[in-house]
Amino acid sequence: MTPGTTTAADRRAFGWLLLAALLVLGAGMGLRDPWPSDEPRFALVAKTMVESGDWLFPHRGSELYSDKPPMLMWLQALSYQVTGNWRVAFLMPSLLAGLGTLWLVWDLGRRLFTPRAGLLAAIAVLSALMFSFQFKRAQIDPLITFLITLANWALLRHLLTGPHWRLYWLGCFAAGLGVITKGVGVIALLMLVPYALARRQGWVGLSKTQGAGWRWAGGALAFLAAILLWLVPMVLTALARGTPEYLGYMNDILFNQTARRYAGQVGGHYGKGWWYFGPVLLVHFFPLSLAYFSGWRFEWRAAWGARDGRYALLLGWCALVLLFFTLAGGKREVYILPMLPMLALALGPTLERIEGAAWLRRISLGTTLAMGAALVGVGLWTAQGRWKQMNQIMLERGLSEELGTLSLWLVAAGALLLLSAAVFRARRGVHALLAGLAGLWIVWGVGVSPLANAGVTSADVMRNVDRIAGPQGEVVMVAWKEQNLLMSPRALKDFGFRNPPAEQFERSVAWLNEAPQTRWIFARQVAVEKCIDRSRVTVAGSSNRREWWMFQAGAVKPGCRLTPTGPQADDDTD
């Protein structure tokens, strides 16, 4: 079958894949709250946008939030206006980004290779451990992965099956949207580097685009136009307001959180060695990684000999992205998630060739059995109370009573894997692995996540805060976390998030003394205990291994001051 020729059966097969993806990625939506550390932060910013009407400048409590551009928060806020439910809305952008990414992979695969290769590449993306794990969370990474894949889709359509200048401009525009989502969106444009090199070397299959310099320049304009949609009104408004707060926001978002973050000066605690992404490609991209060696040995080597431009662009871009993040001062596994769709596409023909291979069936079945047996064993071990580390974690999270239920869910996940192995057996070992992984993620979404929700969020604590303060009470927060404000049933006051707890405490005490009968401080225990009479404290509860106190003016020791070196509110140890 020639590239681009798609039958009704091919479209039905992909339709079934989308339904499976909707089930896998959507399982559990509406059953949990945002989890630390990033999810409550973004959800709080989105919620504040909706409530305040200020969508241009994100706020975290009373201060501006400049760590990330606002694209994800805009989409979460829009999702809430459609659904009216924050438990659904905060995850909606990730779900839609996941479905969109799969469609782009399938469509590009069928155009560049065959519909079967496109389908298998999309299946490989969905089944990759990192993909399902990340796209079931409300992080920026799923959205940036979709935007980079959209840019790649449009650029490759132009560079390999074109010329399609409108798609080229769309690709550059999508890359610009990626920049205002997360600065690294610009890596989509690295696709032009292997294209230029392959074209100079006379590789086959590349679009002929001679004599169109002004059209190529239009891509730069499209890229900048997307960025300027946000940048111009933000800068003009910040300059017009002219306060140190808004000028500081502009400086931080444009400089500290882009070039300096890449260099490792911001967030540099993620720094790792040059080899860091090797295990990520093997483990986090599993089971796609099973095809690496076979693809290199046959399709990739043959493509090099035939000077096939499709592989030059797909693999060349992946290599440049890997080099880009390897050279970065800060590294995290999720940084190379945008590589996954293009890598799967480059392996699409390989997957089509080996899908019935005996060695792949045996490895897949063996993996399914091993994972199933391990989960069943861990579940039974936990149920008997023999996993001491798990017992301690559940105790710290306040989930000791749910330990038995958690054990049952672990056993259920393992049983699904073993059932898949029994149903499909060796002749369809790949089907067994795929079905087992799908069952694992569904169990995680509908079983484990709702069970763990109370222990990893502060919903119960904030309900206690509301009850303790009473109808007439006012509450100010000290050394607080985003989830405290997000999940509070009432409006809370704060004196900044990034300010040192000592400064927050001093200002809060002054505010407290203005109306000592009705005002309360809500604070993290370790941040304020030095200056508080414990006998006059009301414990609001604990969450994420932190104990939270509430107290009024009478509990504050006269003249006591906190040291500036106390625990910071913006640590990411959730």
DABEL-V33463 format. One record per residue. N is the residue number from 0. PHI is phi in whole degrees, 0 to 359 (none if undefined). Layout:
<<N;PHI> <N;PHI>>
This chain:
<<0;none> <1;283> <2;303> <3;91> <4;275> <5;234> <6;264> <7;298> <8;295> <9;297> <10;293> <11;295> <12;299> <13;290> <14;301> <15;296> <16;296> <17;296> <18;297> <19;297> <20;295> <21;299> <22;290> <23;291> <24;282> <25;271> <26;301> <27;99> <28;298> <29;90> <30;255> <31;218> <32;266> <33;299> <34;257> <35;295> <36;262> <37;276> <38;302> <39;297> <40;298> <41;291> <42;296> <43;297> <44;299> <45;297> <46;297> <47;295> <48;302> <49;296> <50;285> <51;267> <52;81> <53;265> <54;264> <55;278> <56;243> <57;295> <58;237> <59;243> <60;68> <61;272> <62;246> <63;288> <64;251> <65;245> <66;291> <67;222> <68;299> <69;270> <70;304> <71;300> <72;295> <73;300> <74;292> <75;295> <76;295> <77;296> <78;298> <79;295> <80;294> <81;275> <82;267> <83;71> <84;221> <85;292> <86;296> <87;270> <88;296> <89;290> <90;260> <91;299> <92;301> <93;293> <94;298> <95;295> <96;296> <97;295> <98;297> <99;295> <100;298> <101;296> <102;296> <103;297> <104;296> <105;298> <106;295> <107;291> <108;297> <109;290> <110;281> <111;275> <112;234> <113;219> <114;302> <115;293> <116;297> <117;296> <118;296> <119;294> <120;296> <121;295> <122;298> <123;297> <124;295> <125;298> <126;279> <127;301> <128;302> <129;294> <130;297> <131;296> <132;296> <133;284> <134;280> <135;263> <136;237> <137;260> <138;253> <139;284> <140;300> <141;300> <142;292> <143;292> <144;297> <145;297> <146;294> <147;293> <148;294> <149;299> <150;299> <151;297> <152;303> <153;292> <154;295> <155;292> <156;302> <157;286> <158;282> <159;245> <160;242> <161;264> <162;283> <163;229> <164;295> <165;295> <166;291> <167;300> <168;295> <169;299> <170;299> <171;293> <172;295> <173;297> <174;298> <175;295> <176;297> <177;297> <178;295> <179;274> <180;261> <181;200> <182;312> <183;286> <184;303> <185;296> <186;296> <187;300> <188;287> <189;298> <190;301> <191;288> <192;291> <193;296> <194;297> <195;297> <196;293> <197;294> <198;293> <199;294> <200;274> <201;77> <202;293> <203;271> <204;87> <205;267> <206;292> <207;267> <208;228> <209;293> <210;66> <211;228> <212;301> <213;292> <214;288> <215;298> <216;296> <217;299> <218;296> <219;297> <220;294> <221;296> <222;299> <223;292> <224;299> <225;297> <226;292> <227;290> <228;305> <229;260> <230;293> <231;298> <232;296> <233;294> <234;294> <235;297> <236;291> <237;298> <238;292> <239;294> <240;287> <241;67> <242;277> <243;304> <244;297> <245;285> <246;293> <247;295> <248;300> <249;299> <250;295> <251;291> <252;290> <253;271> <254;236> <255;300> <256;266> <257;238> <258;298> <259;292> <260;295> <261;300> <262;287> <263;95> <264;284> <265;243> <266;73> <267;292> <268;291> <269;270> <270;301> <271;221> <272;288> <273;297> <274;277> <275;305> <276;277> <277;301> <278;299> <279;297> <280;297> <281;279> <282;268> <283;287> <284;266> <285;297> <286;269> <287;302> <288;298> <289;296> <290;264> <291;303> <292;296> <293;295> <294;297> <295;295> <296;289> <297;246> <298;299> <299;291> <300;294> <301;296> <302;296> <303;296> <304;293> <305;274> <306;55> <307;278> <308;295> <309;299> <310;288> <311;300> <312;284> <313;296> <314;284> <315;297> <316;295> <317;301> <318;295> <319;293> <320;296> <321;298> <322;295> <323;303> <324;279> <325;293> <326;281> <327;292> <328;290> <329;246> <330;225> <331;220> <332;305> <333;289> <334;300> <335;264> <336;305> <337;299> <338;291> <339;305> <340;300> <341;289> <342;295> <343;296> <344;296> <345;295> <346;260> <347;306> <348;298> <349;296> <350;298> <351;295> <352;285> <353;261> <354;301> <355;255> <356;294> <357;297> <358;296> <359;291> <360;297> <361;292> <362;296> <363;296> <364;295> <365;298> <366;296> <367;299> <368;296> <369;295> <370;296> <371;297> <372;296> <373;296> <374;293> <375;298> <376;297> <377;296> <378;298> <379;292> <380;298> <381;292> <382;300> <383;274> <384;75> <385;268> <386;269> <387;297> <388;296> <389;294> <390;302> <391;292> <392;298> <393;295> <394;293> <395;296> <396;274> <397;72> <398;241> <399;302> <400;289> <401;268> <402;300> <403;296> <404;294> <405;300> <406;300> <407;296> <408;293> <409;296> <410;296> <411;297> <412;297> <413;295> <414;295> <415;296> <416;296> <417;294> <418;295> <419;300> <420;296> <421;290> <422;286> <423;271> <424;58> <425;294> <426;295> <427;228> <428;297> <429;295> <430;299> <431;298> <432;294> <433;296> <434;294> <435;295> <436;294> <437;299> <438;298> <439;299> <440;289> <441;292> <442;299> <443;301> <444;288> <445;264> <446;245> <447;290> <448;299> <449;298> <450;294> <451;278> <452;303> <453;295> <454;276> <455;248> <456;238> <457;253> <458;301> <459;294> <460;300> <461;288> <462;294> <463;295> <464;301> <465;297> <466;292> <467;294> <468;292> <469;78> <470;300> <471;262> <472;283> <473;240> <474;230> <475;243> <476;256> <477;229> <478;53> <479;265> <480;243> <481;302> <482;294> <483;298> <484;288> <485;299> <486;261> <487;284> <488;290> <489;233> <490;290> <491;238> <492;260> <493;214> <494;244> <495;94> <496;257> <497;275> <498;299> <499;303> <500;306> <501;298> <502;291> <503;301> <504;295> <505;299> <506;290> <507;291> <508;296> <509;299> <510;295> <511;298> <512;291> <513;288> <514;210> <515;295> <516;280> <517;240> <518;256> <519;228> <520;252> <521;250> <522;214> <523;287> <524;307> <525;293> <526;280> <527;234> <528;300> <529;300> <530;251> <531;237> <532;281> <533;300> <534;291> <535;247> <536;261> <537;252> <538;283> <539;278> <540;134> <541;225> <542;204> <543;53> <544;64> <545;239> <546;259> <547;242> <548;247> <549;230> <550;201> <551;249> <552;301> <553;293> <554;274> <555;276> <556;293> <557;302> <558;75> <559;283> <560;231> <561;282> <562;280> <563;295> <564;267> <565;293> <566;299> <567;277> <568;284> <569;259> <570;288> <571;247> <572;260> <573;295>>
